[in-house]
Amino acid sequence: MITYNAVVNKIVELFHKAETELPDDVVRAIEKALEREENEMAQRQLEAILRNIEVAKTKKIPICQDTGIPIIFLEIGMDVTLDFDLKSAIEEGVKKATELIPLRPNAVHPLTRENPGTNIGVGIPDIHCEFVEGDHIQITVAPKGAGSENMSRLRMFNPSEAGEIKKFVVETVKNAMGKPCPPTIVGVGIGGSFDKCARLAKKAAFKVLGTPSEYEAELLEAINSLGIGPMGLGGRTTSLAVNVEMAYCHTASLPVAVNIQCWASRRASGVLR
């Protein structure tokens, strides 16, 4: 049976793991980037990144001083019955994680910049829910730093401009240069509505890195041909991967969003039953 305390404890556990241990697929991608890199400065940056990852894991301390804003993806089984407020349990978990890990209190009021110090506020944590078959809840935490988030873009294309999407994605990365702490992971959302494509791009940015589609491979090749390289200091790897998520859209529109993620692509998942 899933309880309030089980959710609270799982949220704390997952944030601790996400903040201190980079996923294996991301680490492998960075290691492969180092193997093929020929630029000495880029090699040094990638070596420093890998040392950073190892120290954080060994000492159980956050990988980056920007511990991100709490973003949580839920897959809720349709056979799950809860006798408590799931949102409240998640918020309590975030509060505890902020105190115990600790997390930098990044969540502030957008206009007054008032900071409650808990990473809890109106609309934060950002919780995304999806209903699936089963009797479980899968929780994925994905703390997102501001350096990469600030370089993201959205554009409402005309349907006739589908051929311009690649240029838009590459220009977004080019304009970002070294600000998002490359090598990055680029999430692209195509279709849906104004807000849907942004959510698709966010989901894409946190996908497990695997074999790219032909379209994703073309985008990645174009991005890496820019030569921005690790930390913007030159090199072969500006981005580790490009992930694309799509949804059907209105016949009169073509929304496209690009969500950039830094090399510290932090995420952790767990299941409750």
N, C-alpha and C positions, 0 to 999 in steps of 0.2 A: 504493500500500500504506500502511495506517495503522500508524504506529510509535509507540513509547512517547514519544519526544521530540516528535513532532508533537502528541500529546495535551497534553503538558506545556506546550508553547509556545502552543497554542490556548487553553488555560485562562487563561494569563497575559494573552494578547491580549484575550480576551473580558471578563475582570474589569476590565482597564484601560479598555476602551470603556464598560462598564456603569457604572463609578464616575465617569467624567468626562463622558459624553455621554448625556443623557436621550433616549429614543426619540422620533422625530418625531411619532408619534401622540399621545404624552403632552404634548409641547410645544404641539401644535396645540390640544389640549383646554384647556390653561391659557390660551392666547391667546384662544380663543373665550370662556372664562369672563370674561376681562378686558373683552372687547368688550361683553358684555351686563351687566356689573356697574354698578350705580348708586351703591352705597355707597362713599364716598370712602376710608374706611379700608381696605375690602376691595380697592379699586383699588390702593392703595399696597402692600398685601401681595403682590398678584399681580405688580405691576411689580417688586418686590424679588425675587420668586421667579424671574422671567424673567431679571433681571440676574444672579442667582446662576448660573443655567443657562449663560448666555453666558460668564461669567468662567471657570467650571469647564472648559468646552469649549475656550476659547481658551488657557488656561494649563495644560491637561491635569492638573488637580488634582481630587481627589474633590469631588463635589457637596455632600456632607454630611460632618460630622465622624464621624458614626456610619456607618461603611462597611459595616455589616450583618454578618450571619452567612451563610456560603457555602451557598447552595442551588443545586443543579444538576439540570436536566432533560435526560435523554438519550433520543433516538430512535435505536435501534440497528437497522440493516438486517439482515434475516435471512440475507443472503448475506455478511455480514461475518465474516471469520476473523481472530482476533487471537492473536499468540504472546506476549503479555505480560499483566500484571495491570492491567486498565483502572482499577480503583479506586486502585491505587498511583500510577498516572500522574496521575490527577486530584488526589490528595493532594499530590503533588510540585508540580503546577501551582499549587495554592492556597498552598502554602508560599512559592513563589517570588513569587507575586503579593503576598502579605502583606509581603514584604521590599522588593520593587521599586516598587510603585505609590506609596506604601505603603498597606496596609490596617491599620486599627486591629485589634489582636488581641482579638477579642470573645469567642472560644470558651473557656469555662471549665467546670470540673467543677461540676455542679449543686448539690452540697452543700458541698464544701470551698472552692469558688470558685478553686481552683488554676488558673493560666493558663499554658499551655505557650508562649504567645507566637507561635504559628504558625497559628492558626485551624484546627488539626487536633486531633481528640480522638475519643473513642468516639461513633460515630454522626454525626460532623461531619467533612467536609462532608455535608450532607443530599442524597443522590443518589437521584433518581427515574428509573426506567428504563421505557421502553415499546418494544416490538418492532414494527417496521414493515417494509414491503416495501423491497427495495433493497440496495445495497452500500455504504452510507454510515453515518456516525454524525453526527447533528445534536446539538450541544451548546448548551444555553441556560443561562447563568448568571444568577442572580437574587438578588443580595445583599439581605437583608431586615433592616431596622432594627428595634430593639426598641420604639421609641416607639409605632409603629403595631401591631406584633405583640402587645404587651401589652394592647391594647384588644379583641382578638378573643375570640369566645365560641363555645361549642358546647352544644347542647341536644338531648336525646332526647325528641322529641315523641311523643304517642300518635297513631296513624294518623288518628284523628278530628279532630286539631287542625291540619290543613293550612291552614286559614284563619287561623291565628295566626302563620304564618311571617313575613308582612309586618311585623306588629307587633314581632316579635322582632328582625328586621333593623334596623328604624328605631330601636328602643330601644337597640340595641347602639351605633349611631352617636351617638344622643343622649347616652348615658351617657359616651361617650368625649370629647365636647365638643372642645376644642382640643388635647388631648394627642397625638393621632396626626399632628399637623401637617397639617390640612386646607388645601386641598381634597384629599380622599382618593379612592382607588379601592376599592370594596367588592367583595370576592369572596365569593360565597355558594355553598356546597355543600349539595345536597339529596339525601338518599338514601344508598345504600350501607350501610356499617356505621359504628360509632363512629369508627374511624380513617379510613375511606374518605371520609366527608363532609368531614373536615378537609383531606384531601389534595385533594379537589375544590375546596374553597374557596381553597386556596393556588394551585392551577392557574388558577382563575378570576381571582384578583387580578392575575395576570401576563399575562392575555390581551391581545392587541393590541386597542386600542379601536376599535370599529366601530359599526355600526348596532345599537342595542339591540332586544331582543325587546319585545313589549308588556308582559310581566311585569317585565323589567328596567327599562323606562321608568317603569312605575308606582312601583317601588321608589325609583328615582332622584328622581322628583318629590316623593315623600313625604319623602325624606331632605333634599332641598334646601328644602323648606318649613319645616324646623326653624330656619333663619336663623342657624345657627352660623357659617357663612362661613369664609373663609380665615384660618387660624391661630386660629380660634375667636373672632374679633373682630367677627363680624357680616357679613352679605352674602348674596348670592343663591346662591353656589356652595359648598356644604359638601362635596359629592362631585362628581368629574368623571364618574364612571361607576359602574354596578353591573353586574357580570358574574356570571352564574349557570351553574353546572355541575351536572348531575344524573346519578344512577345508580339503577338498580332497587334496592329494599331488601326486607328481610324483611316479610312480610305483617303482622307484629305490631309493627313499629317505623317510626319516621320521624325519622332523624337529620338535624340541620341545623347547619351551621357557618358562621360569619361571620369572614372573614379581612380585616382592614383594612390597606390599604397607603397610605402617605403620598404627597404629591404627587411626591416623588422616587422614582418607580416605575422602578427601575433594572433593566434586563435587556439582554442582548446574546446573539445567536445566531451560530453558525458551523457549517460542514459540513466533515467530513473524509472522504476516499475513499481 
